Amino acid sequence: MDDSNAQKVFLAACEAKLIALFEASKAGKNVDADKHRVQGFMHAGEVLGLLSKAEGKQLIGELHLKVFGETVAVRAARKDMLNTLKEADPDAYFDIPAISRR
């Protein structure tokens, strides 16, 4: 297998793993272990020269937007706001529909 073909196969595998991870997270499943596996897989690709750190971040960003409909930064900020609200005013937090709190 030549380098460009190996890179294409690896990127396709990364994409499939990330989409599965994001879909499981979106469904409310605990994905901590899977997240670490995908991170390790992508790090191995970096070590082997099949993927750069920048390409990995770009792929994560694109697929996160595709699955969640929002960027990683926007989703993290929304989650932080919800966690702060939950601690400060639990009643207001639970007034927000559960589907919106995901």
The 8 nearest C-alpha neighbors of each residue, nearest first, counted from 0:
[[1, 5, 4, 2, 3, 6, 8, 7],
 [0, 2, 4, 3, 5, 6, 7, 8],
 [1, 3, 5, 4, 6, 0, 49, 7],
 [4, 2, 6, 5, 1, 7, 0, 49],
 [3, 5, 7, 6, 1, 2, 8, 0],
 [6, 4, 2, 8, 3, 7, 9, 1],
 [5, 7, 9, 3, 49, 4, 8, 10],
 [8, 6, 4, 10, 9, 5, 11, 3],
 [9, 7, 5, 11, 6, 10, 4, 12],
 [8, 10, 6, 12, 11, 7, 5, 13],
 [11, 9, 13, 7, 12, 8, 6, 14],
 [10, 12, 14, 8, 9, 13, 7, 15],
 [13, 11, 9, 15, 10, 14, 16, 8],
 [14, 12, 10, 16, 11, 15, 17, 9],
 [13, 15, 11, 17, 12, 16, 18, 10],
 [14, 16, 12, 18, 13, 17, 19, 11],
 [17, 15, 13, 19, 14, 18, 20, 12],
 [18, 16, 20, 14, 19, 15, 13, 21],
 [17, 19, 21, 15, 20, 16, 22, 14],
 [20, 18, 22, 16, 17, 21, 23, 15],
 [21, 19, 17, 23, 18, 22, 16, 24],
 [20, 22, 24, 18, 23, 19, 25, 17],
 [21, 23, 25, 19, 24, 20, 18, 26],
 [24, 22, 26, 20, 25, 21, 28, 19],
 [25, 23, 21, 27, 26, 28, 22, 30],
 [24, 26, 22, 27, 23, 21, 67, 101],
 [27, 25, 23, 24, 28, 22, 21, 101],
 [28, 26, 24, 25, 23, 29, 101, 30],
 [27, 29, 24, 23, 26, 30, 25, 22],
 [30, 28, 31, 27, 24, 23, 32, 33],
 [29, 31, 33, 32, 34, 28, 24, 20],
 [30, 32, 34, 33, 29, 35, 36, 28],
 [33, 31, 35, 34, 30, 36, 29, 37],
 [34, 32, 36, 30, 35, 31, 37, 20],
 [35, 33, 31, 37, 32, 36, 30, 38],
 [34, 36, 38, 32, 33, 37, 39, 31],
 [37, 35, 33, 39, 38, 34, 40, 32],
 [38, 36, 40, 34, 39, 35, 41, 33],
 [37, 39, 35, 41, 36, 40, 42, 34],
 [40, 38, 42, 36, 37, 41, 35, 43],
 [41, 39, 37, 43, 42, 38, 36, 44],
 [40, 42, 44, 38, 43, 39, 37, 45],
 [41, 43, 45, 39, 44, 40, 38, 46],
 [44, 42, 46, 40, 41, 45, 39, 47],
 [43, 45, 49, 41, 47, 42, 50, 46],
 [44, 46, 50, 42, 48, 43, 51, 47],
 [47, 45, 43, 48, 44, 42, 49, 50],
 [48, 46, 44, 45, 49, 43, 50, 42],
 [47, 49, 45, 46, 50, 44, 51, 43],
 [50, 48, 44, 6, 47, 45, 51, 9],
 [51, 49, 45, 44, 48, 54, 55, 52],
 [50, 52, 54, 53, 45, 55, 48, 49],
 [51, 53, 55, 54, 56, 50, 45, 42],
 [52, 54, 56, 51, 55, 57, 50, 58],
 [55, 53, 57, 51, 56, 52, 58, 50],
 [56, 54, 52, 58, 53, 57, 59, 51],
 [57, 55, 59, 53, 58, 54, 60, 52],
 [56, 58, 54, 60, 55, 59, 53, 61],
 [59, 57, 55, 61, 60, 56, 54, 62],
 [60, 58, 56, 62, 57, 61, 63, 55],
 [59, 61, 57, 63, 58, 62, 56, 64],
 [62, 60, 58, 64, 63, 59, 57, 65],
 [61, 63, 65, 59, 64, 60, 58, 66],
 [64, 62, 60, 66, 65, 61, 67, 59],
 [63, 65, 68, 69, 70, 61, 62, 67],
 [64, 66, 62, 63, 68, 67, 61, 69],
 [67, 65, 63, 64, 68, 62, 21, 22],
 [68, 66, 64, 69, 63, 65, 25, 21],
 [67, 69, 64, 65, 66, 70, 63, 74],
 [70, 68, 64, 67, 73, 74, 71, 63],
 [69, 71, 64, 73, 72, 74, 63, 60],
 [70, 72, 74, 73, 75, 60, 63, 69],
 [73, 71, 75, 70, 74, 76, 69, 77],
 [74, 72, 76, 70, 75, 71, 77, 69],
 [73, 75, 77, 71, 76, 72, 78, 70],
 [76, 74, 78, 72, 77, 73, 71, 79],
 [75, 77, 79, 73, 74, 78, 72, 80],
 [76, 78, 74, 80, 79, 75, 73, 81],
 [79, 77, 81, 75, 80, 76, 74, 82],
 [80, 78, 76, 82, 81, 77, 75, 83],
 [79, 81, 77, 83, 78, 82, 84, 76],
 [80, 82, 84, 78, 79, 83, 85, 77],
 [83, 81, 85, 79, 84, 80, 78, 86],
 [84, 82, 80, 86, 85, 81, 87, 79],
 [83, 85, 81, 87, 82, 86, 88, 92],
 [84, 86, 89, 82, 92, 83, 88, 87],
 [85, 87, 83, 84, 88, 89, 82, 92],
 [88, 86, 84, 85, 83, 89, 82, 92],
 [87, 89, 91, 84, 90, 85, 86, 92],
 [90, 88, 85, 92, 91, 93, 86, 87],
 [91, 89, 93, 92, 88, 94, 85, 95],
 [92, 90, 94, 88, 89, 93, 95, 84],
 [93, 91, 89, 85, 90, 94, 95, 84],
 [92, 94, 95, 90, 91, 89, 96, 97],
 [93, 95, 91, 92, 90, 96, 89, 97],
 [94, 96, 93, 92, 97, 99, 91, 100],
 [97, 95, 99, 98, 94, 100, 93, 92],
 [98, 96, 100, 99, 95, 101, 93, 94],
 [97, 99, 96, 100, 101, 95, 27, 26],
 [100, 98, 97, 96, 101, 95, 81, 77],
 [99, 101, 97, 98, 96, 95, 81, 78],
 [100, 99, 98, 97, 25, 27, 78, 26]]
